[in-house]
Amino acid sequence: MAAFDPWDPAFVADPYPAYAELRAKGRVHYFEPTNQWLVPHHADVSALLRDRRLGRTYLHRFSHEEFGRTPPPPEHEPFHTLNDHGMLDLEPPDHTRIRRLVSKAFTPRTVERLKPYVEQLAGELVDRLVAAGGGDLLRDVAEPLPVAVIAEMLGIPEADRGPLRPWSADICGMYELNPSEEAARKAVRASIEFSDYLRELIAERRKEPGDDLISGLIAAHDEDDRLTEQEMISTCVLLLNAGHEATVNATVNGWWALFRNPGQLAALRADHSLVPSAVEELLRYDTPLQLFERWVLDEIEIDGTVVPRGSELALLFGSANHDPAVFTDPEHLDLARRDNPHISFSAGIHYCIGAPLARIELAASMGALLRKAPALKPVAEPKRKPNFVIRGLEGLEVEV
């Protein structure tokens, strides 16, 4: 277990050797620093994501006290109110009700209709990068593309989009293991500011509806009270955060992986038809979300180890995506890999609703960079963010 240290910069820089040790030592490991059970194998992670004895929350069945857990501090309440009413942290029937409403905006036909807009925007962003002779791939391409797309879907005016990424980053700080009190303060402040902004925007859309997703959620609320206002706010925040956080990190993680594997990058430059499988392989190879948690609602057994009710499982996506029982030569980047059942978008009822859109965005930015910046190369080795759970870079300086 000594190899698994999510606060060690060396581990954060490359957690994959430690995952191999965990897999070799067994199927489940108790990790005292976070009071969690680590699950490193693909088969177990995949099965447990679908196991209804587990949940993203326990509050639909138990109080904190009944579940043997300490309630969060009162001063963190704005964050938990916002987080706990989004469908990612709800279980049926509330999860089912909200997901059914939101999924109407993410049907294959709706997402496919966004493709020209996404490709045009990606092309414009890359054109600017090329005109400048280079820049920060994260700031100039990876970040603005998915933020603009999800904000456009929701109907957030362009002039209001500046704070979205900082709010998201501060809120997502609470998803790290044992977040600091400073991280909690930032998340609380961002939760209040983001909620206040959306409450005002919802009031405006109620007076003057559009054809955006917020107007659609208002109609669902007003029609049959099928969404509370808090559920509307929490859903919008979740879509904004989840709708760009993973895509941003997958883009820069992916390009840094390509730069470190010049043979694979050369093959991709020579054959752009590899883009779809390259997107999947890069999501597997350096997973943007390394860990996803589940509460044990009813006692389970993993390989002879009884995990009692009230425990928390840490499902290690990054480890599962490098499991040699599923992936041939998993430490090798293979952009032509065909059999690629990675779980970067999760599985079960909480499978990422925006996965088709994320794939379009990743393919659009990769395609634009391959066409318009065929000699793209890094200026220096990037600095990795200190976070473990949400894996990304501080930036990626490139020249064309």
GUPAMAR-548792 format. One record per atom (N, C-alpha, C, O): x, y, z. Coordinates in steps of 0.001 Angstrom, whole numbers, plus 500000, padded with zeros to 6 digits. Each point is the difference from the previous one (the first is absolute). Layout:
GUPAMAR-548792
XYZ ...
end
This chain:
GUPAMAR-548792
500815498796500000 499185501204500000 500856501263500000 499511501089499697 501779498761500647 500867501181500084 500064500734498664 500190501216499965 499651498045498936 500106500631498677 498821500914499715 500130500943499219 498698498794501409 498811500814499746 500004501169500972 499663499850501174 500726501318498319 500078501203500845 499500501184499179 500791500668499334 497892499601500706 499422501023499118 500424501431500307 499611500925499287 501187499270501772 500490501348500314 501479500166499655 500576501065500222 500038497882499236 501399500031499609 500102500470498551 499440499360499110 501269501753500635 500100500494498615 500518498947499024 499591499986498840 501297499139501609 500523498969499100 498900499007499617 499935499544498859 499209500130502100 498881499109499701 499024500694499047 499547499399499026 500134501857501255 499058500745499152 500543500110498572 499241499942499033 502078500217500846 500607500118498670 499804498722499195 499790500053498788 500278498792501886 499848498717499298 499476498947500980 500791499288500618 497879500609499530 499452499043500958 499952498559499493 499699499084500765 500596500712497952 499721498700499388 500871498851500531 499492498886500128 501797501333500189 500766498910500631 499415499581501357 499979498813500326 499549502160500459 499396499673501291 498718499194499813 499708499096500782 499535501234498184 498779499231499717 500348498539499685 499304499079500428 501774500729498825 500406498624499665 500305499207501272 499659498822500100 500985501832500872 500275499348501287 498706499648500721 499861498904500543 499194502030499459 498716499742500654 499288498813499364 499482499134500704 500490500823497981 499333498885499308 500674498676500330 499329498983500174 502007501032499913 500732498769500292 499729499505501418 500040498798500260 499687502126500652 499827499631501409 498586499555500342 499784499423501066 499253500829498061 498655499545500312 498932500852499357 500292500947499270 498458498703501011 498867500653499348 499411501144500810 499281500833499449 501004499225501835 499480501103500822 500969500239501153 500525499059500594 499704502225499712 500977500374501027 499424501127500853 499484500986499474 500606498861501828 499557501094500879 501097501055500068 501166499681500236 498453501583499556 500953501115500011 499631500927501158 499053500782499911 501694499117501150 499651500692501250 499975501528499882 499103500624500567 501845500009498720 499993501475499960 498691500623499530 499659501107500419 499600498194498713 498719500548499534 498812499161500474 498852500301499671 501428498645501103 498944499105500484 499168499465498833 498770500014500031 501934499518498945 499345499477498794 500577498627499639 501106499645500406 498120499605498827 500450498733499436 500336500232498529 499133500386499216 502115499381500415 500463500219498638 499721498764499152 500301498876500401 499121501347498427 499683498904499080 500730500265498687 499636500928499279 501404498267500387 500845500338498857 499750499221498709 500511500397498953 498716498500501081 499864499152498815 498802500409499140 498954500392500518 501215499509498171 498969500413499052 498698499241500217 498936500618500036 501117498065500111 498775499210500140 499206500415501232 498774500096499954 501932500150501149 499315500400501234 499431501412499888 498855500243500382 501942500683499096 499530501386499863 498764500036499107 499004500641500334 501066498671498536 498887499977499052 498743499411500644 498908500546499842 501244498342500882 498847499355500636 499430500863501121 498782500110500138 502086500502500661 499535500772501153 499313501296499582 499125500495500710 501262500055498149 499304501190499503 498534499704499687 499167500906499983 500530497836499773 498635499582499664 499271499360501185 498829499641499881 501840500215501239 499472499258501150 499091500904500829 500454501009500540 498273498636499564 499041500866500695 500079499864501519 499227500641500713 501692498537499793 500275500006501438 500896501176500377 500267500250501176 500184500457497808 500842501179500188 499245501230499532 499044499890499233 501379501279501224 499338501234499577 500937501177500036 500996499997500723 498677501019498485 500748501262500051 499643500785501262 500767500851500451 498068498855500106 499593500582501271 499399498891500844 499688498920499500 500155501358501770 499277499080500886 498802500684500642 499231499371500727 500614501922499000 498982500784500711 498583499671499560 499046500420500656 500787498838498246 498657499566499608 499543498821500861 498828499625499977 502103499794500781 499646498848500832 500346500185501469 499342499431500871 501682501357499409 500479500124501376 500317501457500330 500299500802499115 499629499522502169 500562501276500459 501513499816500149 500500498876499970 500221502235500191 501441499902500223 500288499099501202 500879499140499956 498363501077501109 500243499264501240 499709498505499821 500764499155500467 498133500525498858 499652498592499771 501062499292499165 500215498796500139 500440501964498999 500999499418499109 501395499998500625 500967499539499394 499114500987501832 501283500039500693 500935501067499483 501220499873500103 498205501189499335 500814501070499430 499735501321500724 498903500227500509 502087500622499533 499861501312500622 499440500978498971 500540500098498898 498391500628501433 499475500987499046 501070501028499650 500863500296500827 499091500258497947 500984501032499648 499831501230500876 498902500255500495 502166500516499708 499905501204500830 498959500972499445 499859500114498782 499410500590502087 498959500935499533 500538501048499023 499291500428499090 501967499983501102 500542501048499120 500227499496498572 500202500809499094 499768497872500686 500141499440498650 498646499824499303 499937499535498862 499004500834501818 498642499709499515 499722500503498579 499371499269499235 501059501932500366 499696500434498625 500560499058498940 499353499761498980 501845499701501251 500560499045499046 499153498736499957 499658499518498920 500002499940502249 499278498726500029 498570500148499473 499480499079499370 499886502051500874 498668500230499434 500068499968498482 499164499384499340 501843501290500118 500170500029498544 500351498616499468 499384499525499046 501598499829501565 500489498714499509 498964498884500153 499834499171499106 499476500817502026 499141498857500332 498680499985499242 499262499018500073 500424502065499193 498750500035499226 500248499801498498 499072500101499197 502178499616500431 500291499684498600 499874498507499776 500179499213500930 499512500388497838 499679498580499775 501203499089500204 499824498802500223 501402501733499706 501170499165500216 500049499474501425 500539498921500247 498901501832500690 500037499592501402 498622499640500529 499750500082501203 499370499527497915 498677499528500398 499827498552499557 500669499532499079 498441499784501579 499643498634499628 498518499988499616 499281500951500308 500250497988499025 498575499910499660 499135500095501260 500415499540501064 498381501054498832 499341500434498757 500389501404499534 499737500360498853 500900500456502041 500314501377499607 500972500034498823 499826500790499072 501198498353500964 500961499956498901 499300499691498681 500267500641498984 498837498372501036 499293499575498781 499172501149499435 500001500247498794 499297500449502089 499118501098499578 500808501121499346 499622500491498936 501477499916501684 500782501117499474 500745499590498731 500044500754499028 500537498052500986 500748499564498817 499092499883498783 500412500319498884 498351499225501323 499066499877498883 499752501369499360 499940500109498775 499917500916502036 499766501348499476 501232500534499270 499895500547498902 501278499284501724 501218500561499419 500412499237498736 500556500586499072 499169498112500896 500444499181498861 499375500449498687 500526499711498926 498344501000501161 499378500506498768 500927500967499262 499931500129498778 500934500544501975 500937500945499382 501246499296499477 500821500610499314 499322498099501012 501210499280499609 499687498769499145 500762499034499989 498125501010499306 499696498893499085 501042499995498885 500578501045499698 499675497794499682 500983499950498905 499733501038498911 500935500596499464 497782499619500208 499671500958498939 500353501432500435 500555500774499220 499118499564502029 500298501349500508 501498500249500015 500472501053499571 500270497965500928 501455500151500088 500611500082498606 500909500795499765 498599498394499320 500528500019498632 499761501354499341 500810500457499193 498069500185501155 499711501334499438 501005501049500477 500196501022499343 500436498722501799 500992500940500534 501350499872499286 500850500883500114 499340498038499162 501320499705499437 500556501126499126 501166500362500164 498043500213498905 500557501097499191 500445501194500850 501036500608499728 498180499725501299 500366501113500882 501304499692500731 500883500854500088 499239497932500432 501204499606500732 501215500040499077 501054500513500377 498799498946498418 501124499962499065 500403501396499537 501186500286499840 497827500579499944 500306501380499608 500758500718501115 501000500673499747 498516499179501490 500642500664501128 501412499461500217 500926500769500257 499241497913499641 501329499414500150 500954500555498942 501149500326500295 498356499775498464 500823500541498919 500412501441500262 501146500375499754 497923500433500744 500307501410500295 501037500122501108 500907500829499916 498965498357501113 500954500048501114 501397499597499539 500992500620500385 499080498337498787 501303499548499503 500582501028499033 501211500222499993 497942500410499192 500481501061499107 500697501106500796 501053500496499599 498345499884501535 500600501054500842 501333499538500578 500956500772500067 499100497971500348 501246499453500549 501096500026498935 501141500362500285 498509499257498498 500970499973498900 500443501419499649 501185500243499775 497873500689500178 500338501397499673 500960500590501022 500827500848499662 499067498704501596 500876500507501057 501327499257500045 500882500349500785 499268498625498376 501230499223499999 500086498978501118 501027499348500193 497868500523500546 499967499055501119 499329500626501205 499343501035499888 500822498345501248 499379500498501231 499771498856500973 500657498962499928 498411501243500971 499661498979500987 498813499198499459 498887500516499891 501362498236499778 498955499168499410 498796499870500929 498863499906499535 501378500087501760 498888499903500953 499157501275499965 498782499946499827 501872501185500337 499281501278500082 499382500409498668 498912500575499971 501778499130498919 499588500539498705 499057499091499205 499256500481499146 500770498199501131 499162499070499232 499202499072500909 498773499949499920 501925499318500944 499352498948500793 498891500538500892 498945499381500140 501305501782500464 499034500549500958 498826500710499328 498850499677500297 501401501272498811 498858500771499466 499004499184499195 498824500361499947 501607498549499422 499090499233499143 498851499363500785 498847500332499725 501400498779501231 498866499374500692 499218500963500878 498793499833500179 501885501183500376 499276500998500809 498984500719499124 498850500182500399 501574500229498403 499088500712499096 498850499099499566 498859500452499910 501431498286499824 498964499093499503 498926499769501053 498811500122499706 501590499547501515 498998499705501028 499278501282500425 498811499963500318 501898501167499690 499347501268500327 498980500366498929 498930500528500305 501407499188498442 499069500250498893 498757499117500152 498878500471499814 501318498269500519 498873499089500190 499066500488501115 498776499957499878 501844500505501206 499202500449501143 499375501368499765 498989500339500614 501614500446498499 499476501334499746 500626501062500880 499356501002500310 501892498798500101 500704501005500805 500629501022499054 500797499629499138 498858501654501011 500516501023499076 501529500009499978 500659499742501007 499877500561497820 501457499979499834 500702500913500994 501071499666500507 498324501491499774 500631500962500909 500085499482501430 500778500523500798 498434498457499538 499960499489501377 500886498777500214 500024499447501099 500702500122497877 500670498701500080 501358500019500691 500544498943500319 500007502236499916 501328500114500614 500167499235501306 500984499278500162 498070500862500782 500200499342501303 499717498495500004 500278499335500998 499173500109497911 499555498610500032 501134499028500324 499849499131500859 501282501014498457 501121499083500229 500568500153501423 500217498987500665 500036502253499832 500479500124501392 499012499435501022 500410499336500952 498299500921498861 499004499415500920 500098498483499979 500008499351501046 500066500097497757 500064498554499847 501236499435500695 499909499017500734 501248501608499031 501247499513500597 499916500002501522 500458499062500653 498954501996499913 499899500080501457 499033498954500554 500272499393501035 498615500395498291 499039498986500457 500614498603499895 499838499174500897 500861500573498006 500589498669499789 501137499705500969 500387498843500162 500152502185500481 501020499775501022 499499499128501137 500794499348500678 497896500633499538 499414499198501075 499914498521499641 499678499173500853 500606500491497900 499933498597499603 501336499287500185 500109498796499769 500910501963500653 501283499371500296 499917499247501334 499065500199500776 501911498944499476 500024499240501245 500398500913501156 500993500723499915 498224499242501170 500262500811501189 500298501468499652 501091500485500297 497961500228499079 500266501389499611 500291500869501215 499467499774501086 501386501219498712 500387500898501099 498862500953500327 499038500126499242 501086500540501894 498979500971500391 499991501188499031 498952500595499747 502222499741499715 500071501078499007 499248499602498729 499282500814499419 500886497931500152 499257499510498829 498503500048500270 499222500348499113 500370499307502102 498583500034500362 499465501427499964 498889500236499525 501893500712500974 499561501413499989 499794500488498571 499011500670499701 501931498988499416 499875500392498585 498766499366499365 499274500650499247 500496498074501066 498847499298499420 498690500602500488 499049500132499230 500901500230502038 498788500605500562 499733501346499334 498872500296499607 502173500510500270 499824501324499375 499543499855498549 499085500696499560 501556498398499700 499619499787498600 498573499464499899 499258500377499093 500356498749501831 498643499440499990 498965501097500191 498971500011499324 501297500907501590 499070501108500262 499906500905498772 498904500335499549 502261500060499911 500014500939498872 499364499381498755 499221500653499306 501111498095500419 499458499302498829 498484499848500143 499256500237499048 500294499369502135 498559499810500244 499254501318499863 498928500050499397 501636501025501164 499342501316499915 499866500438498543 498965500519499584 502126499256499637 499955500380498588 498904499230499275 499209500591499265 500739498091500938 499015499176499298 498577500318500436 499070499945499195 500765500384502068 498653500358500485 499487501232499245 498830500060499620 502051500918500167 499614501201499246 499729499664498535 499041500494499407 501814498660500018 499828499641498588 498695499218499802 499293500211499015 500392498896501912 498746499241499923 498807500945500060 499020499821499277 501069501187501589 498906500981500099 499836500743498672 498876500259499569 502237500081499784 499932500681498700 499394499092498928 499160500430499210 501281498303500776 499497499062498992 498521499676500230 499271499678499061 500307500410502178 498582499750500278 499153501110499356 498899499748499510 501628501471500499 499277501131499374 500115499922498480 499033500240499277 502177499417500248 500240499952498550 500681498688499640 501226499949499901 497997498987499901 500593498696499677 500672500006498634 499628500756499103 501377498374500766 500659499800498704 499904498538499619 499165499265500527 501695500312498554 500003498587499626 501187499272500631 500468498983499487 500009501560501637 501150499433500682 499554499014501077 498811499866500289 502167499449500295 499714498950500973 499410500561501289 499122499374500593 501338501782499849 499440500593501222 498513500275499806 499198499721500891 500432500817497964 498576500250499725 499219498685499993 498860499946500462 501758499002499015 499345498696499986 499807499444501402 498965499401500291 502024500789500584 499877499536501385 498940500803500742 499270499453500827 500642501844498882 498952500838500616 498625499494499586 499088499908500822 500771499765497900 498709499497499514 499637498704500707 498839499782500347 502149499358499868 499746498738500718 499605500277501444 499140499317500556 501480501673500041 499672500371501386 498588500562500094 499220499609500868 500463501309498230 498709500684500072 498843499092499582 498871500156500465 501430498895498651 498955499148499461 499398499094501071 498780499859500096 502089499531500703 499475499019500951 500845499953501268 499996499011500732 500737502095499513 500875500066501156 500948498796500032 500298499451501060 500170500153497740 500844498800499925 501444500274500379 500775499067500213 499593502198499874 501320500401500484 499815501118501016 499276500960499737 501363498930501405 500012501133500910 500989501033499452 500817499682499136 499109501542501364 500956501007499529 501423499584500363 500926500197499213 499251499223501987 501347499563500384 500500498900499076 501180499980499652 497947499108499945 500409498958499054 500388500604498658 500939499531499357 498347501507500217 500354500684498757 501394500610500099 500829499828499107 499419500891501995 501298500652500196 501111498958500066 501033500141499344 498750498817501448 501022498957500159 500260499274498687 501139499636499705 497816500153499509 500153499332498705 500821500858499050 500879499492499303 498840501798500665 500762500903499121 501478500033500397 500878499962499138 499390500107502153 501395500021500470 500689498689499649 501138500000499531 498182498893500694 500581498698499664 500319499913498512 501081499547499625 497995500880499527 500225499925498560 501161500889499569 500790499627499134 499304501551501478 501106500895499665 501334499421500473 500984500005499260 499040499492501988 501256499476500535 500411498715499280 501115499891499489 497973499144500479 500317498722499364 500128500153498493 500711499237499347 498588501767500101 499991500193498557 501290500550499442 500197500007498785 500688500455502085 501270500472499438 501219499517500770 501084499909499423 498777499776501865 501169499662500820 500774498820499408 501212500083499802 498083498822499918 500677498811499467 500529500242498594 501079499521499653 498165501226499528 500427500242498615 501267500849499950 500908499730499214 499145501290501627 501199500847500066 501219499144500350 501028500056499326 498837499151501739 501146499203500454 500340498880499021 501173499685499800 497805499712499591 500276498952499013 500769500566498809 500855499319499434 498847501923500182 500692500617498860 501477500196500298 500847499585499209 499477501036501913 501422500284500276 500743498739500428 501152499807499611 498213499332501181 500640498719500330 500305499226498719 501065499401499852 497956500627499213 500152499260498750 501142500522499151 500812499223499499 499254502101500338 501074500550499169 501360499824500647 500992499794499301 499074500284502010 501290499765500653 500418498538499813 501184499718499816 497868499362500227 500298498595499736 500479499815498558 500927499228499750 498457501464499317 500424499905498592 501423500530499815 500810499394499298 499483501737501335 501350500565499874 501053499049500565 501136499980499527 498490499230501484 500943499057500618 500049498663499251 500807499130500326 498335500717498679 499984498789499180 500053500397498527 499006499878499285 502165500602500260 500086500597498658 499627499043498873 499497500435498964 500740498275501221 499621499045498956 498497499956499798 499521499957498867 499733500054502232 498545500004499914 499480501320499425 499054500011499213 501574501103501189 499593501305499472 500245500060498499 499178500535499257 501952498917500291 500301499986498556 498960499177499243 499582500380498906 500001498497501674 498976499164499351 498675500746499907 499296499893498996 500365500856502038 498755500775500012 500060501127498975 499016500266499309 502127500392500590 500147501082499016 499920499463498573 499539500689499090 500909498093500732 499971499404498660 498625499456499643 499687499824498823 499495499912502181 498694499380499743 498964500564500974 499839499497501112 499468501549498456 499025500665500877 498776499130500277 499209500314500891 500627498604498362 498867499111500285 500172499285501341 499071499359500490 502121500753500101 500244499407501317 499403500835501132 499991499552501147 499512501647498559 499546500912501066 498983499343500946 500184500088501214 498747499254498290 499036499425500954 500621498989500962 499742500052501202 501076499025498276 500609499026500902 501082500650500859 500251499545501116 500399501520498379 500995500725500796 499347500661501206 500556499992501099 498268500578498691 499277500624501116 499735498971501093 500234500272501178 499281498551498441 499709498956500989 501270499533500708 500001499809501216 501066500010498031 501241499508500591 500619501025500944 500542499626501040 499388501644498620 500559501033500876 499174500138501275 500556500269501065 498127499551498845 499166499989501204 500376498831500909 499959500120501224 500404498762498177 500430498835500784 501390500198500582 500239499745501180 500676500714497969 501428500021500320 500319500933501165 500785499642500879 498624501529499140 500219500929501118 498650500572500401 499599501073499551 499722498197501291 498589500211500332 499788501328500729 500652500249501014 498445500612498489 499813501313500648 499355499927501379 500266500853500847 498887498138499396 499414499806501337 500543498681500523 499631498933499511 501248501141501486 500732498813500437 499217499143500997 500281498811500151 498768501771500507 499331499286501093 498554500446500090 499693501181499838 499418497866500422 498582500307500183 499537499248501237 500335498828500175 498903501830500680 499647499414501291 498585499447500017 499111500487499300 500702498483501519 498683499421500240 499859499650501476 500947499524500626 497871500713499921 499689499587501368 499443498582499997 499246499619499105 501131499611501901 499504498634500141 498705500047500811 500022500171501219 498848499673498083 498680500082500639 499606498681500659 499297499981501010 501164498928498404 499787498664500559 501314499246499886 500681500062498976 499661499240502068 501273499283500085 500305499222498711 499125499344499435 502117500742500121 500424499256498817 501269499216500331 500657500243501012 499664498823498117 501230499217500148 500784500071498709 499455499787498917 501832500515501203 500891500057498842 501164499064500258 500836500257500866 499217498654498378 501107499041500098 500221499526501445 501134499897500468 497762499820500218 500099499493501362 500082501068501078 499918499687501188 500244501584498407 500041501097500969 498616500610500129 499420500456499014 500051499550502206 498686500598500240 500179501498500200 500757500440500865 498533500336498320 500026501463500122 498659500401500594 498972499870499335 501017500621501917 498728500213500696 499232501223499505 500560500920499402 498129499054500872 499174501176499728 500596501213500710 500511499894501115 499413501256498222 500566501218500568 501398500297499521 500538501074500269 500071497959499004 501352500213499458 499914500811498709 498932500167499411 502219500325500178 500093500717498725 501020499292499111 501121499716500420 498471500008498356 500898499410499014 500601501097499134 499313500939499598 501972498930500124 500674500866499037 500295499147498769 500935499199499997 498267500979498972 500156499227498769 501058500684499135 499799501125499544 501312498205500234 501157500617499351 499912499858498481 500461499012499427 498941501992499935 499829499987498548 501354499902499286 500158499238499046 500810501546501432 501310500001499351 500650498637500026 500640499593499031 499199499695502079 500546498647500108 499224499033499124 500598499193499289 498077500877500751 499173499116499178 500337500137498523 499995499017499259 500297502210500316 500309500247498587 501399499516499592 500364500050498825 500409499482502158 501340499444499709 500095498547500439 501098499487500220 497770499853499909 499978498621500477 500370499056498850 499276499934499007 501849499327501112 500410499117498905 499052498819499783 500089499314498982 499005500444501968 499011498947499787 498991500394498916 499298499146499458 500638502149500233 499025500511499032 500684500631498786 499517499875498874 501615500807501363 500668500748498927 501365499377499701 500828499843500897 499393499811497857 501299499478499586 501046501099500102 499832501087499448 501255498615501268 501110500960500142 499465501388500393 500167500963499251 499188499136501931 499281501236500353 500879501231500169 499517501125499869 501781498677500424 500870501172500181 500470500574498662 500668501033499955 498978498288498968 500374500461498655 498850500793499393 498864499528499965 501429501670499562 498994500813499310 499820499452498590 500942499975499208 497842499589500489 499710499406498687 498750500674499439 498877499625500336 501331501371498809 498884500797499486 499081499201499088 498884500432499712 501567498425499838 499160499146499147 499320498893500806 499393499097499424 500707500971501921 499414498957500840 498505499888499698 499271500991500042 500285497789499654 498605499805499638 499162499525501193 498894500494500223 501635498550500538 499273499479501151 500329500873501199 501012499786500668 498131501204499610 500358501029500984 498823500320500924 499420501082499907 500221497985500984 498857500242500897 500389500828501230 499741499599501135 500887501567498627 500392500851501141 498748500485500738 498898500014499451 501302500376501786 498850500457500800 500162501460500415 499557500403501076 501081500384498058 500230501413500315 498707500794500134 499986501047500646 498928498471498753 498700500662500119 499089499315501023 498793500238500023 501802498902500830 499252499260501015 499131498924499349 500229499618498852 498762499894501897 499121498931499509 498776499953500893 499957500650501044 499043498574498541 498785499890500801 499117501225499866 500083500725499008 499073499511501984 499030501097499883 500671501368500020 499399500986499576 501846499088500913 500708501279500045 500984500153498838 500887500851500053 498965498335498898 500822500176498806 499866501439499507 498908500568500002 502205500010499581 500038501419499630 499009500317498879 500127499496498884 498899501334501425 498961500353499027 500579500817498848 499438500019498904 501683500653501342 500609500841498975 501108499322499218 500710500662499243 499457498019500923 501096499299499315 499991500212498480 501060500262499431 497783499636499884 500019500230498539 500476501406499626 500709500180499011 498892500817501793 500427501372499724 501500500156500262 500704500654499231 499780498745501853 501434500073500305 500820499403498867 501039500546499628 498504498347499827 500724499359498891 500046500913498774 501027500087499326 497860500591500388 499969500932498864 500982501140500236 500731500386499088 499294500158502134 500902501117500316 501462499573499898 500816500712499415 499517498128501151 501384499520499966 500446499739498565 501118500351499622 498011499036499580 500337499725498600 500129501299499207 500869500112499135 498271500871501155 500029501268499252 501293500766500269 500626500501499066 499778499596502191 501229500743500302 501226499257499484 500933500620499491 499071498044500639 501133499217499492 500098500126498482 501087500206499459 497778499671499856 500007500113498544 500469501360499533 500778500094499050 498759500971501607 500400501361499613 501495500205500213 500664500621499170 499869498864501932 501432500151500274 500840499198499005 501058500461499572 498485498363500064 500739499181499025 500032500678498627 501025499978499319 497858500618500281 499916500634498674 500731501335499954 500746500278499061 499035500540501956 500455501392499949 501356500229500669 500661501005499740 499755498059501125 501291500150500695 500750498674499932 500271499396501038 500069500138497754 500582498662499844 501369499835500645 500452498875500212 500216502238500103 501324499906500637 499941500371501488 501028500309500603 497794499662499976 499823500382501402 500975499252500902 500156498784499888 500502501960501012 500927499346500928 500051500775501307 499725501199500018 500624498130501079 500034500682501298 501225500895500120 501052499716499428 498797501359501315 501105500913500248 500824499523501199 501225500124500013 498088499333500986 500676499522501215 499131498939500643 498823499860499667 501759499399501250 499213498999500719 498984500707500887 500370500894500761 498364498727499157 498970500707500772 500044499633501476 500553498974500394 498849501893500402 499858499732501433 498652499318500222 498965500473499530 501067498418501187 498757499278500267 499288500615501192 500642500423500961 498036499628498980 499230500463501150 500245499060501176 500235498809499796 499715501711501440 500264499139501155 498856499040500307 500143499116500845 498722501048498475 498832499157500275 500240498570499545 500693499761499011 498730499291501715 500052498600499590 498720499570499306 500054499408498922 498791500880501676 498728499468499491 499715500539498607 499756499233499069 500275502088500790 499802500630498692 501380500315499452 500677500915500469 499732498316498532 501395500004499545 500175500938498806 499333499846498976 501553501109501161 500210500934498908 501313500744500138 500785499745500914 499442501180498164 501206500818499979 499651501441500329 498870500441499790 502113500291500728 499807501441500245 499899500749498675 499318501020499904 501353498474499096 499999500609498666 500846499134499095 500649499063500466 499354501237498235 500826499275499045 500440500976498905 499293500211499015 501890500379501180 500512500979499055 500492499295498743 500776499046500070 498761501436498776 500357499377498730 500401501071498989 499705501183500171 500973498374498777 500267500869498856 499614499239498731 499985498769499966 499706502003498997 499528499389498766 501057500112498893 499775499537498882 
end
